[in-house]
Amino acid sequence: MSAGAKTHSEGRAGPRKSWGIGLALLVLALVAGGAAAWGVVSRRADDSKLAQWTLERAVPMVAVVRPEASAGTRELILPGDVDAYYTAVIHAQVGGYIQKWDKDIGASVKAGDLLATIDTPALDQQLAEAREQLTKAQANQALAAVTAERWQSLKKTGAVSQQAADEKSADEQAQEAEVAAVSANVDRLKAMKGFARIVAPFDGTVTRRNIDIGSLVSDSTSSGASLFEVSDTHEMRVYVDVPQSYAADLREGMTATLSLPQYPGRTFPATIATTARAIDTRSRTLLVELSAKNGDGALQPGSFAEVRFEIPTSSDKLRLPASAIIFRDRATEVATIGPNNRVVMKRVEIAEDFGADVAIASGVGPQDMVIASPLDSIGEGDEVRVSTQNDGAPAQVGEAERQQPVTGGSSSVAQDAAQGRRE
């Protein structure tokens, strides 16, 4: 091929090659532009979703509960002390040494049973001397009586004066008085000797013995230790200090149940026998006495007991969980759900504090949807989302939570409200 022909062919191939390169660059530009556009659109969609997600999370989700009538009973649990129905602390009334003891702790006794005998040498000596004095006084009295009779006879004959006869009669009366005095002393010492026998004052159980053979005992109850303690445990007394806020709810004849640590799973019935009818100024509590039958002897004096009272509640009050109550600005409020899921704050008045629950006297009705556990920062008009169950109904506070028992150590919502008012 000639040189001129090659030049003409190369001239035609040059424009075609340039056109192909331009087309490739154009396609690449279009792809890059489409990718950039897709990225922008995708980022905008993601930003929109993120904004929507953030907005949804900014609205808090809350559980709600409707106020319910508080008719029924509530459980009040308080600590109590179990004591015997009667307890006799027996002291010695004569001094001496323990000669023997007949009953040990845990022994069942009848009234008059011998518990111990005291050897009383000093008292025995006093009694012997008193009896000798009585014999002497009786002899002197007999002599004075014979003398007075003779002088009365001599007075009739004029051998003695009236004055002398009267003196002998007065001496006879003095000797009679001496005999009576010494005789009374002998009787007193005999009675004291009878106290050397320590006997049970009533049917019961020996719960304490503080002596042994040879122990020295004193007749002073103020300084001497007790010899025995005897308790009547056929029925027990249970003492409970009830807070003043519940004092009006407990009345004579109401029943209760006792639980003791040594008998897990077992309860004992008891009945309110009486109350002190006065509030202790130091503890602000009312002393309540209950009685409990103890036929099998399971209840023991000195035991700790958990006492459960069933207290009837008023039916004209509405009940809410204590967690729903808000204390701020010296007011007691609850947060309710209004139109468009906006919060409406309502002031309420607490009638009774049950510990986990409170009874509301005014401020809300059964139709209100009350937020069960509102945030501290919640306020009027805030938007919230109501948590729902599977069926779409508003979540309610569980029945078990509403019926939590009131214990003596639980915090009081009413006290919290009072503290808020003081502040």
C-alpha positions in Angstrom: 0.0 0.0 0.0 1.2 3.4 -0.8 2.1 6.1 1.7 -0.8 8.3 0.6 -3.3 5.5 1.2 -2.1 5.0 4.8 -2.4 8.6 5.6 -6.0 8.7 4.4 -7.0 5.6 6.4 -5.4 7.0 9.6 -7.3 10.3 9.1 -10.7 8.5 9.2 -9.8 6.4 12.3 -8.9 9.4 14.4 -12.4 11.0 14.6 -14.0 7.6 15.4 -11.6 7.0 18.3 -12.2 10.4 19.8 -16.0 9.9 19.5 -15.8 6.6 21.5 -13.7 8.2 24.2 -16.2 11.0 24.6 -19.1 8.6 24.8 -17.4 6.7 27.5 -16.7 9.8 29.5 -20.3 10.9 29.1 -21.5 7.5 30.4 -19.1 7.7 33.3 -20.3 11.3 34.1 -23.9 10.1 34.0 -23.2 7.2 36.3 -21.3 9.4 38.7 -24.1 12.0 38.7 -26.8 9.3 39.3 -24.8 7.9 42.2 -24.3 11.3 43.7 -28.0 12.1 43.3 -29.0 8.7 44.8 -26.7 9.4 47.8 -28.2 12.8 48.4 -31.8 11.4 48.2 -30.8 8.4 50.4 -29.2 10.7 53.0 -32.2 13.0 53.0 -34.5 9.9 53.6 -32.3 8.7 56.4 -32.2 12.1 58.0 -36.0 12.3 57.8 -36.3 8.8 59.5 -33.7 9.8 62.1 -35.6 13.0 62.8 -38.9 11.0 63.1 -37.3 8.4 65.4 -35.8 11.1 67.6 -39.1 12.9 67.8 -40.9 9.7 68.8 -38.3 9.0 71.4 -38.5 12.5 72.8 -42.2 11.8 73.7 -42.1 9.6 76.9 -44.2 6.5 77.1 -46.2 6.1 80.3 -48.4 3.5 82.0 -51.8 4.6 83.3 -54.2 3.4 85.9 -57.8 4.3 86.6 -58.8 5.2 90.2 -60.8 2.4 91.8 -63.2 2.2 94.7 -61.3 1.3 97.9 -64.1 -0.9 99.4 -62.9 -4.0 101.1 -60.1 -4.5 103.6 -56.4 -3.7 103.9 -53.8 -5.6 105.8 -51.8 -3.9 108.6 -48.7 -5.8 109.8 -47.1 -4.8 113.1 -44.6 -6.4 115.5 -46.0 -7.7 118.8 -44.8 -9.2 122.1 -46.3 -12.4 123.4 -46.8 -12.6 127.2 -48.4 -15.0 129.6 -51.9 -14.4 130.8 -50.7 -14.3 134.4 -47.1 -14.2 135.6 -46.1 -14.4 139.3 -42.6 -13.5 140.3 -42.1 -15.3 143.6 -39.8 -13.9 146.3 -38.9 -15.2 149.7 -40.8 -13.7 152.6 -38.4 -15.2 155.2 -34.6 -15.3 155.3 -32.7 -18.5 155.3 -31.1 -21.2 153.2 -32.8 -23.3 150.5 -33.2 -26.8 152.0 -34.6 -28.3 148.8 -36.5 -27.4 145.6 -39.2 -29.6 144.2 -40.1 -28.1 140.8 -37.7 -27.2 137.9 -38.3 -25.0 134.9 -41.0 -26.3 132.5 -42.8 -28.2 135.2 -46.6 -28.0 135.2 -48.0 -27.1 138.7 -51.3 -26.8 140.4 -52.2 -24.1 142.9 -50.6 -24.9 146.3 -48.0 -27.3 144.9 -44.7 -27.2 146.8 -41.9 -25.5 144.9 -39.1 -25.3 147.5 -38.5 -25.3 151.2 -36.4 -22.8 153.1 -34.4 -23.7 156.2 -35.0 -20.8 158.7 -32.8 -21.3 161.8 -33.1 -17.6 163.0 -36.8 -17.7 162.6 -37.0 -21.0 164.5 -35.1 -19.5 167.4 -37.4 -16.5 167.5 -40.5 -18.7 167.5 -39.1 -20.8 170.4 -38.4 -17.7 172.5 -41.9 -16.3 171.8 -43.4 -19.6 173.0 -41.4 -19.4 176.2 -42.6 -15.8 176.7 -46.1 -16.9 176.2 -45.8 -19.6 178.8 -44.4 -17.1 181.3 -47.1 -14.5 180.5 -49.8 -17.2 181.0 -48.4 -18.1 184.4 -48.2 -14.5 185.5 -51.8 -14.0 184.4 -53.0 -17.0 186.3 -51.3 -15.7 189.5 -52.7 -12.2 189.0 -56.2 -13.7 188.6 -56.0 -15.7 191.9 -54.6 -12.7 193.8 -57.3 -10.3 192.5 -60.0 -12.8 193.6 -58.6 -13.1 197.2 -58.3 -9.4 197.6 -61.9 -9.0 196.5 -62.8 -11.4 199.3 -60.7 -9.6 201.9 -62.3 -6.3 200.9 -65.7 -7.6 202.0 -64.3 -8.2 205.5 -62.7 -4.8 205.7 -59.2 -6.4 205.9 -57.9 -4.5 202.9 -58.9 -1.1 201.4 -60.9 -0.6 198.2 -57.8 0.9 196.6 -55.7 -2.2 197.2 -58.4 -4.5 195.8 -58.7 -2.4 192.7 -54.9 -2.5 192.1 -54.9 -6.3 192.1 -57.8 -6.4 189.6 -56.0 -4.0 187.3 -52.8 -6.1 187.5 -54.9 -9.1 186.4 -56.2 -7.2 183.4 -52.6 -6.1 182.5 -51.4 -9.7 182.6 -54.2 -10.8 180.4 -53.2 -8.1 177.9 -49.6 -9.4 178.1 -50.7 -12.9 177.3 -52.7 -11.7 174.3 -49.7 -9.7 173.0 -47.2 -12.5 173.3 -49.8 -14.9 171.9 -50.1 -12.7 168.8 -46.4 -12.6 168.3 -46.3 -16.4 168.4 -49.0 -16.5 165.8 -47.1 -14.1 163.6 -43.9 -16.1 163.8 -45.9 -19.3 163.0 -47.3 -17.6 159.9 -43.8 -16.5 158.9 -42.6 -20.1 159.4 -45.4 -21.1 157.0 -43.7 -19.0 154.3 -40.7 -21.3 154.5 -42.8 -23.5 152.1 -42.8 -21.9 148.7 -45.9 -22.9 146.8 -47.4 -22.2 143.4 -50.0 -19.4 143.5 -52.1 -20.8 140.6 -52.1 -23.5 137.9 -49.4 -22.9 135.4 -45.8 -23.6 134.4 -42.6 -22.9 136.1 -40.8 -20.6 133.7 -37.8 -19.6 135.8 -35.9 -21.0 138.8 -33.1 -18.8 140.3 -32.1 -20.9 143.3 -30.3 -24.1 144.2 -29.9 -26.1 147.4 -27.9 -24.1 149.9 -28.7 -20.7 148.3 -29.0 -17.9 150.8 -32.3 -16.0 150.4 -33.5 -12.7 151.9 -36.9 -11.6 153.0 -36.4 -8.3 151.2 -38.2 -8.2 147.8 -36.6 -4.9 146.8 -33.0 -6.3 147.0 -33.4 -10.0 146.8 -33.6 -11.9 143.6 -36.8 -13.8 142.8 -36.9 -17.5 143.6 -39.3 -18.7 140.8 -41.5 -17.4 138.1 -44.8 -19.2 137.4 -46.8 -18.4 134.3 -50.4 -19.2 133.4 -50.1 -20.0 129.6 -53.5 -21.5 128.9 -54.2 -18.2 127.2 -51.7 -15.6 126.0 -51.7 -11.8 125.9 -50.2 -10.1 122.9 -49.2 -6.4 123.1 -48.8 -4.3 119.9 -47.9 -0.6 119.6 -50.2 0.7 116.8 -49.3 4.0 115.1 -51.6 6.9 115.9 -52.8 7.1 112.2 -54.4 3.6 112.6 -55.6 4.0 116.2 -59.2 4.8 115.2 -59.4 1.7 112.9 -58.8 -0.9 115.7 -61.7 -1.8 118.0 -62.3 -4.4 120.7 -63.5 -7.7 119.3 -61.6 -7.4 115.9 -59.6 -10.5 114.9 -56.0 -10.8 113.9 -53.5 -13.5 113.1 -50.1 -14.1 114.6 -47.0 -15.4 112.9 -44.0 -16.6 114.9 -40.5 -17.2 113.5 -40.3 -20.6 115.2 -43.4 -21.8 113.4 -43.0 -21.0 109.7 -46.2 -21.4 107.7 -48.4 -21.5 110.8 -50.7 -18.8 112.1 -52.5 -18.4 115.4 -55.9 -16.5 115.7 -56.1 -13.7 118.2 -58.8 -11.1 119.3 -58.4 -7.5 120.4 -59.3 -7.6 124.1 -58.7 -4.0 125.0 -56.6 -0.9 124.3 -54.9 1.7 126.5 -57.3 4.3 125.2 -54.4 6.8 125.3 -51.6 7.7 122.9 -48.1 7.4 124.2 -46.6 10.9 123.9 -43.1 9.6 123.2 -43.8 7.1 120.4 -47.3 8.4 119.3 -48.6 4.9 119.4 -51.7 3.2 121.0 -51.0 0.1 123.1 -53.3 -2.7 122.0 -53.8 -5.9 123.9 -54.9 -9.1 122.2 -55.8 -12.5 123.6 -54.9 -15.8 122.0 -55.9 -19.3 123.1 -52.9 -21.6 123.7 -54.4 -25.1 124.1 -51.3 -26.9 122.8 -48.8 -24.6 124.5 -47.2 -23.6 121.2 -47.2 -19.9 122.2 -44.4 -19.1 124.6 -44.0 -16.0 126.8 -41.5 -13.5 125.6 -41.8 -14.5 121.9 -41.8 -12.0 119.0 -44.9 -12.1 116.8 -45.9 -10.6 113.5 -49.5 -9.4 114.0 -51.7 -9.0 110.9 -54.9 -6.9 111.1 -57.6 -6.8 108.5 -58.9 -3.3 108.5 -62.1 -2.4 106.5 -61.7 0.5 104.1 -64.3 3.2 103.1 -66.2 2.6 99.9 -66.5 6.3 99.1 -62.8 6.9 98.5 -60.9 6.2 95.3 -57.6 4.3 95.4 -54.4 5.1 93.5 -50.8 3.7 93.7 -48.6 5.8 95.9 -46.2 6.2 92.9 -48.7 8.3 91.1 -48.7 11.1 93.7 -46.5 14.2 92.9 -45.5 16.6 95.6 -44.5 20.1 94.3 -45.2 23.7 95.1 -46.7 22.7 98.4 -49.5 20.8 96.6 -50.4 17.2 96.1 -51.1 16.4 92.4 -51.5 13.6 89.9 -50.8 13.7 86.1 -53.7 12.6 84.0 -54.1 12.0 80.2 -56.1 14.7 78.5 -57.1 15.3 74.8 -54.4 14.5 72.2 -52.3 12.7 74.8 -51.5 15.9 76.6 -50.9 15.9 80.3 -53.4 17.5 82.6 -52.2 18.1 86.2 -54.9 17.7 88.9 -54.7 18.5 92.6 -55.9 15.8 94.9 -56.5 15.3 98.6 -55.2 12.2 100.3 -57.7 10.6 102.7 -55.8 7.5 103.8 -52.3 6.1 103.4 -52.1 2.4 102.8 -48.3 2.3 102.1 -48.3 1.1 98.5 -51.6 2.7 97.8 -53.4 5.9 98.9 -57.1 6.7 99.2 -58.1 9.9 97.4 -60.9 12.1 98.9 -61.2 14.5 95.9 -59.6 15.7 92.7 -60.0 12.7 90.4 -62.8 10.4 89.2 -63.1 6.8 88.0 -63.0 8.0 84.4 -59.6 9.7 84.7 -56.5 8.0 83.2 -53.8 8.7 85.8 -50.1 8.2 85.0 -48.9 5.5 87.4 -45.2 6.6 87.7 -44.8 10.1 86.3 -41.4 11.7 85.7 -40.4 14.4 88.2 -40.1 16.9 85.3 -43.6 16.2 83.8 -45.8 19.3 83.5 -49.1 20.6 82.2 -49.5 20.2 78.4 -46.6 17.8 77.9 -47.2 15.2 75.2 -46.9 11.5 76.2 -47.5 8.1 74.7 -49.7 5.7 76.5 -48.4 2.2 76.9 -50.9 -0.4 75.7 -51.2 -4.1 76.3 -51.7 -6.6 73.4 -55.4 -5.8 73.1 -54.7 -2.1 72.9 -56.1 -1.3 76.3 -54.2 1.1 78.6 -51.8 -0.6 80.9 -53.1 -0.9 84.4 -51.2 -1.3 87.7 -51.3 -4.9 88.8 -53.8 -6.1 91.5 -51.0 -7.5 93.6 -49.3 -4.1 93.6 -52.5 -2.3 94.7 -53.0 -4.7 97.6 -49.6 -4.5 99.2 -49.9 -4.8 103.0 -49.2 -1.9 105.2 -46.3 -2.4 107.6 -45.2 -0.5 110.6 -42.0 0.4 109.0 -43.3 1.5 105.5 -42.9 5.1 104.4 -46.0 7.2 104.5 -47.2 9.2 101.6 -49.3 11.4 103.9 -46.1 12.1 106.0 -44.3 13.0 102.8 -47.1 15.4 101.9 -46.9 16.9 105.3 -43.1 17.3 105.0 -43.6 19.0 101.7 -46.2 21.4 103.2 -43.7 22.2 106.0 -41.0 23.0 103.5 
